[in-house]
């Protein structure tokens, strides 16, 4: 059983490394945003696998909280990249 977790942990770490490479090399801001989102998702997998590997399945709660933070952060950065700010108001554009 430990061998299976070793292989899973190795695969997750390789994926994290490849995602970092894509984030650094990505030609556009959206490539970098996608790489950051994928890195957050793979970190969630890393927390889950590490929790079961060490016999602490309650780490799944931490992974769920990290997933929510990752989602909210990705939405905020995408909105900032699209509109140039987080407080975009459609009504202000229509009135001018």
Helices and strands as residue ranges (DSSP letters): H 2-25, H 29-53, H 59-83, H 90-95
